Each structure stands twice: as structure tokens, then as C-alpha cells.
Amino acid sequence: METSRAVRRSGQTFSELPRRDWDEQLQDYVRFIEKHNRVPSQYPEDSEERMLTFWLRHQKASLRNGLLLPERVEKLEKLMPGWSSPHRVRPSWDQMLARAVQFKSDRGRWPSAVSPDDDERSLAN
């Protein structure tokens, strides 16, 4: 709905909007997880983050309906094991530990649960 309003304000039609390549969207999703140590939320003010949530939801629906190409399933499984779970895809405990250790190595301290930075708080928790 928000997207359709934005399109109307821009004067473009949906067919005139640039289409994003599927592989680019997959890479954007993976980069988001790596950068923020969490999966995208459907509730933030950032529309790009919301779009990532809806993109993965669409992939899950396509899989359930038998419409997702096998090579795409393979790519998703390789980059995000467990992606098709009805639950959120979360980094494993070992991955989070490795990120926390890397944080300490880079900054000389452990991540803080009271940091103003969302990513650092998430890593601390």
C-alpha cells in the first residue's frame, strides 16, 4: 500500500519501476544479516528493511506453492541454512560467538548491552 502511494506520487507506473535482480535481493538480505546481526523486521521505518522481510516471505510462499526454482532453493539453503523454516532465520550460537570475539578483537572490548548502537546491543545480548 505504501509502495503504491509512493509510485502514484512519483508519477510512475509499476511497470516503469526498475526490477531488482533476484540474486541481488538475496545478497542484500544476507548482507543485512551480516551487518546487523539480525534478520530484517517488517516494522521499521526503513522501507528497504521492510522490503527484505517481504522478499523472504515471498520466497517461502513460492516454495510452499511449488513455484520456487530449484536453483534458487539451493542458493537460499547455501547462504541461509534453515531459511524455509516458518520461524525467523537467526545466526547460530557459534556464529554469534564468532562475531562477539571479532568485535572484541577489533575494538578491544566486549559489546555493550547499553550501547546506543542497535547492532552492538544485539550482539551483546
C-alpha positions as CSV (number, residue, x, y, z in Angstrom):
1,M,0.0,0.0,0.0
2,E,2.8,2.4,1.0
3,T,4.6,1.4,-2.2
4,S,1.6,2.1,-4.4
5,R,1.2,5.6,-2.8
6,A,4.9,6.3,-3.5
7,V,4.5,5.2,-7.1
8,R,1.5,7.4,-7.6
9,R,3.3,10.4,-6.1
10,S,6.3,9.8,-8.4
11,G,4.0,9.6,-11.5
12,Q,5.5,6.3,-12.5
13,T,3.6,3.1,-13.1
14,F,4.6,-0.2,-11.5
15,S,5.8,-1.4,-14.9
16,E,8.1,1.6,-15.2
17,L,9.8,0.8,-11.8
18,P,13.3,-0.8,-12.1
19,R,13.1,-4.5,-11.3
20,R,15.8,-5.8,-8.9
21,D,17.6,-9.0,-9.9
22,W,16.7,-12.0,-7.6
23,D,20.4,-12.7,-6.9
24,E,20.9,-9.0,-5.9
25,Q,18.0,-9.2,-3.5
26,L,19.4,-12.4,-1.9
27,Q,22.8,-10.8,-1.5
28,D,21.1,-7.7,0.1
29,Y,19.3,-10.0,2.6
30,V,22.5,-11.8,3.5
31,R,24.4,-8.5,3.8
32,F,21.7,-7.1,6.1
33,I,22.1,-10.1,8.5
34,E,25.9,-9.9,8.4
35,K,25.8,-6.1,9.1
36,H,23.1,-6.0,11.8
37,N,23.4,-9.5,13.3
38,R,19.7,-10.0,13.0
39,V,17.1,-10.6,10.3
40,P,15.2,-7.7,8.8
41,S,12.0,-6.6,10.6
42,Q,8.7,-5.8,8.9
43,Y,8.1,-2.9,11.3
44,P,11.0,-0.5,11.0
45,E,10.7,3.0,9.5
46,D,13.3,2.0,6.9
47,S,11.3,0.8,3.8
48,E,14.4,-1.1,2.5
49,E,14.5,-3.3,5.6
50,R,10.7,-4.0,5.3
51,M,11.1,-4.9,1.6
52,L,13.7,-7.5,2.6
53,T,11.3,-9.1,5.0
54,F,8.6,-9.2,2.3
55,W,11.1,-10.6,-0.2
56,L,11.9,-13.6,2.0
57,R,8.2,-14.1,2.9
58,H,7.5,-14.3,-0.9
59,Q,10.3,-16.9,-1.3
60,K,8.8,-19.1,1.4
61,A,5.3,-18.8,-0.2
62,S,6.7,-19.7,-3.6
63,L,8.4,-22.8,-2.1
64,R,5.2,-23.8,-0.4
65,N,3.3,-23.4,-3.7
66,G,5.9,-25.3,-5.7
67,L,6.9,-22.2,-7.7
68,L,10.4,-21.6,-6.4
69,L,13.0,-22.7,-8.9
70,P,15.3,-25.5,-7.6
71,E,18.5,-23.4,-8.2
72,R,17.0,-20.6,-6.1
73,V,16.2,-23.1,-3.3
74,E,19.8,-24.3,-3.4
75,K,21.2,-20.7,-3.2
76,L,19.0,-19.9,-0.3
77,E,20.0,-23.1,1.5
78,K,23.7,-22.4,0.9
79,L,23.6,-18.8,2.1
80,M,20.9,-19.1,4.8
81,P,20.5,-22.6,6.1
82,G,17.1,-23.1,7.6
83,W,15.6,-20.1,5.7
84,S,12.4,-22.0,4.8
85,S,11.5,-22.5,8.5
86,P,8.3,-20.8,9.5
87,H,10.4,-19.2,12.2
88,R,12.8,-16.4,11.8
89,V,16.3,-17.2,10.4
90,R,18.7,-16.5,13.1
91,P,22.5,-16.8,13.2
92,S,23.7,-19.8,15.1
93,W,25.1,-19.5,18.6
94,D,28.6,-20.3,17.2
95,Q,28.2,-17.6,14.6
96,M,27.2,-15.0,17.2
97,L,30.1,-16.1,19.4
98,A,32.5,-15.6,16.5
99,R,31.0,-12.1,15.9
100,A,31.4,-11.2,19.5
101,V,35.0,-12.4,19.6
102,Q,35.7,-10.4,16.3
103,F,34.1,-7.3,17.9
104,K,36.4,-7.6,20.9
105,S,39.4,-8.2,18.7
106,D,38.6,-5.1,16.6
107,R,37.6,-2.7,19.4
108,G,39.5,-4.1,22.4
109,R,36.3,-4.6,24.4
110,W,33.2,-6.7,24.5
111,P,29.9,-5.4,23.0
112,S,27.8,-3.4,25.4
113,A,24.1,-4.2,26.1
114,V,23.6,-0.5,26.9
115,S,25.3,0.8,23.7
116,P,23.3,3.4,21.7
117,D,24.1,1.3,18.6
118,D,21.4,-1.3,17.9
119,D,23.8,-3.8,16.3
120,E,26.2,-3.7,19.2
121,R,23.3,-4.2,21.7
122,S,22.0,-7.1,19.7
123,L,25.5,-8.7,19.7
124,A,25.9,-8.1,23.4
125,N,22.6,-9.8,24.1
